[in-house]
Amino acid sequence: MTELYPGIPEAASVGGPDVVLSEEQIRSFVLEQLQNYDFDGKRVTLVVPDGTRHAPVDQMAHYIYEALGDRPKDVRVVIALGTHEEMSDEAIGKLMGNEPGKFEEEYPGWKIYNHAWRDEDTFANLGTISAEKISELSAGRLTDRPMTVLVNKMVVDTDITLILGPVLPHEVVGISGGNKYLFPGLSGHDVIDMSHWVGALITSFEMIGARGVTPVRQMIDAAADLVPSTKLLLGMIVKPGSLDLQFLSFGDSKASWEASAHVSADVHVKYVEKPYKRVVSIIPEMYEDMWTAAKGFYKLEPVVAEGGELIIYAPHISEVSHMHPGLMDIGYHNRDYFVKQWDRFKDHPWGELAHSTHLRGMGTFDAETGVESNRVTVTLATSIPKEQVESVNLKYMDPADLDLDELRKDPDTLIVPQAGELLHRLESERKYVAK
């Protein structure tokens, strides 16, 4: 039985933090696990991540297709967008390994769908979790608001929900994956807003990479418990900086997540000896706006020295968020800025408030003087116009003025390529993160 979820059998797994799985090991594991599971005559909904998650989804999807064969009654694939932009035919082709617009030729009998989160008809209402229960799950951080659980009908009107996704440190929940692909991946706004705000109240600095069932994970699991289909996870641990797989787990969505999370906490955290006065976060092009590219801040904030600067270097990014224009209204501020002015902000979408705090980082706000003090300076070296950057309370830098070669000579500067994948923590915090 699992350690974190007593009574649930442990997941099957292969690999570990110090190995790289061969293609044959990967294929054999997927075929063995899925061929031995009863999919016969069942309706199956396969949940996959969108293009902001770095993983060999196409390789795994082909093995799943091979393993399932013609046993299921039908298979639908739904992309867990959360509130990200829907994927085009070209993007889906890149994700799933098919020619653009020809998914059903690559996977005969399967159909694929974007999670249409803007359409109310997308969702099934699974009921409400009481304010008292939310208070318990959130460790008293939310006490007076029930949580209505809306989720994409595809994981309700099905027999088996099979989640395929990587597991990584995450700013809201501690370590991502598992039921998080349902909430917020396929969820309505109530669960998104409330779970993200609880994460913001804890702060990304404290939360990201934390092992165990965090308060936010408890809220997500409680919502997932209302989903009537059988929930399975094929979890992946991807080697940082590559598409190689180091670990796979399969089983109940909670048990499989637990197995992968233990490995992620070892694989996806880099410990450094000292904090740096300046950190340059080089954002890969898979992140197309600051809403998604903010991972380049979350995962490096813990190693920026007090009073230091974190520079987001992303010349390809030209907007804050296409899908969340409300960020231009509130700007980027620390947690206390919102908490101490709650009457002013309580009716703004909480998910946007949470994102704002996650990119701005730790700090304080004096309600009497109106002075906000932040632990670090956040600088955007992007193609977002200077007036927009400054209007949202961040510092502007022309990316052409950033001399990376010169900065590499500075012992007080840390330059991180492919930022957003690997969490950085101080060596002195290793014990804390490993709780």
N, C-alpha and C positions, 0 to 999 in steps of 0.2 A: 504494500500500500504506500501511497505517496506521503511525504513528510508534511507538505503544506495543506493537502486536502485529504485528511484521513478518511478511509473508506473507499477511495477511488484507486483502482489498480494502477500500478506504475505503467508508464508508456514503454513501448519497445524503442530501442535506439541503436545507433551505430556511430562510431567515431568518437572524437573527444577534442579537447583544447589543443593538443599537441600533434594532431595528425591532419592530413589532407586526404579526403576520400577519393578513390579512383572512380572513373565513370562506371566501371563494372560493379563496384561496391554500392554505388548510388542506385543504379538500376536494379540490382538484385534485392536491395532493401525495399524499394518501393513496390516491386512486383510481389515479393514474398508477403509483405504486410497487407497490401490491398487485395491480393488474390485470396488470402486466407480470411478476409472479412466478408460478411454477408451483404453484398450489394445486389443480389439477385432479385430482379423485379422491382427494385426500389427506385423512387424518384430521388435524384441526387442534385444538389446545388453545390458547385465548386466555387469557393470564394477565393479570389486572388488579389494581390496588392496592385496598386497603380504604378506608374513609372517613377514615382519618387522613392520607391524602395529598391535597394540594390541587391538583386538576387537572380539566379539562373531560373527564372520562372518558366521560360520556354522549354528548357531541358526537362524540368520536373513535370510540366504539364504533358509532355509527350510520353513520359514514363507512366503517368497516371492514366492516360488514354489507353496505353498498351495494357496496363494491369486491369482496368475495368472491362475492356472489351465490350461485348454486347450484353453483359449481365444486367446493368441497370435498365429500368423502364425508360428513363430519359435522363439526360445530363444538361444542366444549364450552368453557364459560367457567369458570375457577376463580379465586376471590378469594385473593390471596396474603396470608393473615392473619398469617403468622409464628406468634406465640403470642398474638395479639390475640383479642378476643372475636368469635364468629361474628356475621355481619351478619343482621339481621332482614329480613323481606320489605319493610318500610318503608324500611330503610337501603339495601337493594339497589336499590329503586325510585329513591331519590334519587341513588345512584351511577350507575346505568345509564340513567336517564331513562324509566322505565316506571312504570305504576301499580302500587302494592304488590300482590305476588302474581301479577302478570300479565306477567312477563318474557317468556314464550314467545309471548304475543300481540304484544308489541313487536318481538321478534326471532324470527319463525317459523323453526323448524328448529334453533334453538340451545337449549342447556340451560345452566343456571348452578349452580355448586356453591361452598359455603364449603369452604376447606381444613380438613378435620377432623383437626386436629393432635393431638387427644387420643386418636384411634383408631389403634391399631397397624396395622390392616388398610389404612389410608390409604397406607402407604409401600411403596416398592420399595427393596430393598437393592442398591446399585450397587457394593458392595465397600468396601475399606479402603485409605486412603492411609497409608503406613508412617510410623512415628515419625521416621525419618531424613528423609523427604521433608517432613514437617510442620516439622521443625527448619529445613530449608532455606527453605521458604516463609515461615516466621515470623521469619526472620532470627535464629534461635537462641533465640527467646523461649519456645518449647515444644520440649522435646528428648526426652521419654520417653513420649509418648502418641500412638498411631495415631488416625486419624480415620475412623470409619465413616460412609459417605455414604448416608443415607436421604432419599428425596424422594418427593413425591406421585406415585402411579402414573400420574396423568393426563398427565404430561409424559414418561413413559417409553412408555406404550402409546398412542403417537400418532406421526404422521409429522413434523408441524411444530409446534413450540412458538413461538407469537407473543406476545411480551411487550409490553404497552402500559403505559407508566408515566412519570411525571416523574422528572427527574434533579436532585438537590439536594445541597448539602453535608451530610455525615453524620458523626456522632460516632464511629462504629465503623470505617467503611471509608474515610473521606476525602470521597468524593463518591458518592452512592448511585446506584441504578438498575442497569439491565442484568441481569447474572446474579444480582444481589442479590435480584431478585424470585423467584428459585428458591431461593437460600440466603441468608438464612433464610426467605424468603417462603413456600416450600412444603417446608421441610426438616425432618428429624428433629433431635433435640436435640444430637447430637454436634457437628454442624457449627455449630449456633447457639452452643452453649456455648464451643467452642474458638475460633471466630473472634471472638466478642465478648470473650473474655478476653484474646486477643492485643491487640485494640483498647484494652482497659482498661489493659494493661501499657504500651502506648505513651502512653496518656491521651487523653481527648477533647480537652483543651486543645491538644495537639500535632497530633492527627489531623484534626480537623474542618476540612473545606475543602481539605485537601491534594490537590494534583493528582497525577496519575500512578497507577501500579499499586502501591498500598501493600501491605504484607505481608498484611493482611486480604483485600484484593482478590485477591491471589495465591492464598490459600486457597480463596476462593469460586470463582474461575475453575477451579482444579484439581478441585473437586467438580463444577462444571458440565460440565467436559470428559467426565465419566463418563455424563452424560445422553445417551442415544443419538439422540434426535430432533434434527432441524435446529432450531437456536435463532436466532430473529430478534427484533429489538427495534424497536419504533416509539417512539422516545424523544421526550419533550416537555420543553421549557423554558418554564415558566410565569412570566409577569411578576409580580414580587412585589406582593402586595396586590390581585391581580385573578385572573381566570380567563383572561386573554388569553394567547395563545401567541406567543412570540418566535422559537422555533426548533423544527424537527422533524428527526429523523434516522431513517433506515430502512436496515437491513441486518443482517449478522451481529451477534449480541448483544454481542460485544466491540467491534467496530468502531463500531457505532451508539452504544454507551455512550461510547466515547472522544470521538466528535464532539460529543455533548451535554455531556459533562463539561467540555470546554474552554470552552463557552459558559456553563455554570453557574458556573464559577469567576469569570467576569466579572460575570454578572447577579445572582447570589445572595449576594454579599458586599458589605457596606457598611463603608467604612473611616471611622473617626473619629480626630480629632487627639489625643485624650487619654483616659486611663482615668477612670472616674467612681467616686466614693465610694459612690454608690447607683444601682442600676439596677432599675427596676420593669418586670417582664415581664408584660404583659397577655395572658392565655391565651385564645384563641378557643374556642368551645363544641364545636368538632369534636374536641377532646381531652377525654375524659370521666373520666380518672383521672390520677394522677401518673406512672404508667408511660408514658403517651403524652405528657402535658403537660410532661415533663421536657425536651423539646426547647426549651422556653422558657428553660431554664438553659444547655443545651449551646451554644446559638447566641449567648449573650450573655456567658458566663463570660470570654472573652478581653478584654472591655473594662471589667471590674470592677477597680478599683484594689486593690492589696495591702491587706488588712485591711478592704476594703469589704463592701458588702452587696448581695445580689441577692434581690429580693422577687418571688415568684411570686404574681401576683394572679389568682385564679380562684375567685370565690365559688360557681361552679356545681359545683366538684369536691368530692366528699364522701368519697372513699376513696383510699388509696394505690394499690392494684391489686387488682381483683376476680380477675384470672386468675393473679396471682403472690403469694399470701398469705405466701410465704416471706420476702418483704421485711420483714414485721413482725418476723420472728425475727432478722434480721441488722442491720436498720437501714441508715442511709446513712453511708458512711465513705469516706475516700480510699484510693487504691490501696495505699499502704504498710501501712495498717491490716490488710489482708488478706494481703498478701505476707509480712509479718513475723510472721504468725500462721497460716501456711499449713496446718499440721497440724490446726488448729481448723476451718478453713473449706474445705479441699480437697474435701470430699464434698458440699458444698452446690452446687446448680446454678450453674455458672459464669456463665450468662447473667444471673442475678440479681445475682451479685457484680459483674459488669461494670456493670449498670444502676446499682447502688448507688454505685459510684465516679464514674460519669458525672454524677450529680446532685449529689454532694458536692464534686466538683472537686479541684483540686490541694491537696496537703498532705503532711505527714510523720507518722510514728508512731515513738515511742521504745519499743521492746519491753521495755526494762529498767524504765522507769517507768510504762508503760502510758498515756502521755500522747499524745493525738492533737492535732495542730496543723493547722488548715486555713487556706488562703490567704484565703478569703472566708466570710462568714456567709450561709447560705441560709435564707430566711424564707418560710414558707408562709402567705399570706393567702387561705385557702380555707375550705370548710365542713368540713374534716376536724377532728374534735375536738382540743382542745389537748393532752390527755393522749396521744393517738396521735401527733401531730406530734413532741412532745418525746421520746416513747419510741423514735422512729427517728432521734434525734440531729439534728433540725432545729429551727429557731426558729419559734414560733407568733406569728401576728398576726391579730387580728380584722379581716376585710376592711372592716368598717364604720369602722374607725379610720384607714383609708388615705385621706388627702385629696389626690387626684391634682391638683386645681387648685392647691393650695398648693405641692405638690412641683414642679410645672412651673416655678415661679418660681426654683427653686434651680439655679444653674449647675453644681453638682456632682452633680445627679441627671439620669439619662437615663430617659425613659419610652418604652417600645416597645409600640405596639399590635400586635395580630395576631402576637404573638411565636411563634417556632417555625418561621417560614418563611425569614427573612433572617438569615444569619450576620453578626455584627459582629466586626470585627477592628480593631486599631490600625493607623493609617497606617504606622507604623514597621515593621509586619510584612508589608506588601504584598509585598515581595520574597520573604519566606519562603513565604507562601501560594501564590505564583505558580510555585513550583518545578515 
